[in-house]
Amino acid sequence: MLFVFGTRPEAIKLAPLILALGETSDLVPIVVVTAQHRQMLDQVLEFFRIDPDHDLDVHRPGRSLSAIAASTLDRLDPVIEQLVPDMLVVQGDTTSTLAGALAGFHRRVPVTHVEAGLRSFDRAAPFPEEVNRRAVSQLADLHLAPTPTSAANLAAEGICGEDVVCTGNLVIDALDRAIATAQPPEDHRLADLAADPRRLLLVTVHRRESWGAPLRSVGRALGRLARERSDLVVVLPLHLNPLVREAIAPEVAGLANVLVVPPLAYGSFAWLIDRADLVLTDSGGIQEEAPSRGTPVLVLRETTERPEAVTAGTARLVGTDEDRIVDAVTGLLDHEDQYLAMARAVNPFGDGNAAARSVAAIRWRFGTGSRPEEFAPSR
């Protein structure tokens, strides 16, 4: 089984499945990384002790999405030709995901799509992820949907029956494993937060569709919150992209209660999620991770392909407007009833058994096992 991935989020979500398959005697995982995100990917691989079998090394600073896709296809095809895998596995909606699925399709290798069926129903948000995942759905043979909502999205597109299994989201498996072994970050400023009585606001922001004025608006909101609330500490692991850093960093410069840090190793980030009182993010994965720790999430987007969180009450869409962000954060910090309503909502994304269900679904697809009992949030 050939796993193809290239970014930090893909690695996090595929790691539990790769490790679970590695414990079997009949299913052998072979890991191919595109290294679309070099440094951030390597951190996750090191944490989960996964050594890639092949490294396509497509990352170059400033490289376009088309160049990443073309390079991945060109370098992956001979690997598939050489190995002749029984199945190719991709995750999510990145450029590596799309290129990997297309390469497998070209070589007539059955493709399994992990975290299948997410939809924002807006081709431009998130960009290019929404179109990527729709395209992969047309290339895949087995769709491992993380939630019943995702499975229903696929059914609405005519993809259903034996081709779809609802497994729960592997990110919950990954987070449970990380928190069980997590140590405080090496950065003493972060480690000291374990005993800090202030509320902790964890912020991640990087979406391509928010570059420019929207990101500057988010930065201004963070600056206002930090200046107005001495009871709050903002932790901002700032994305490496210069366009993100140039928009956000000037707005929070010199504020003692804003800790701007480099992207963190996964174990340290898991520790922070567990410590945080509130998360402000445009990331997809954290919308799933934080609710499992009872942490409310404010989403810096107008749409989300994870509506389950909004429906369940664990997340709220706030967009990138400065005033709207400040009002939302302040409201949750100042009104305990609002905060607890979100913190106590049931996490709709997983129960920590997604890897076991995924292994069972793959065996079932190969005809060597029975169809697994599917994930349902009420269980």
Secondary structure as UniProt FT lines:
FT   STRAND          2..5
FT   HELIX           8..22
FT   STRAND          30..33
FT   HELIX           38..48
FT   STRAND          54..55
FT   TURN            61..62
FT   HELIX           65..83
FT   STRAND          88..91
FT   TURN            92..93
FT   HELIX           95..106
FT   TURN            107..108
FT   STRAND          111..114
FT   TURN            115..117
FT   TURN            123..124
FT   TURN            127..128
FT   HELIX           129..139
FT   STRAND          142..145
FT   HELIX           148..156
FT   TURN            157..158
FT   HELIX           161..163
FT   STRAND          164..166
FT   HELIX           170..181
FT   HELIX           188..191
FT   HELIX           192..195
FT   STRAND          199..204
FT   HELIX           208..210
FT   TURN            211..212
FT   HELIX           213..228
FT   TURN            230..231
FT   STRAND          232..237
FT   HELIX           242..252
FT   TURN            253..254
FT   TURN            256..257
FT   STRAND          258..261
FT   HELIX           266..275
FT   STRAND          278..281
FT   HELIX           284..289
FT   HELIX           290..293
FT   STRAND          297..299
FT   HELIX           307..312
FT   STRAND          315..317
FT   TURN            319..320
FT   HELIX           322..334
FT   HELIX           336..343
FT   HELIX           354..366
FT   TURN            377..378
//
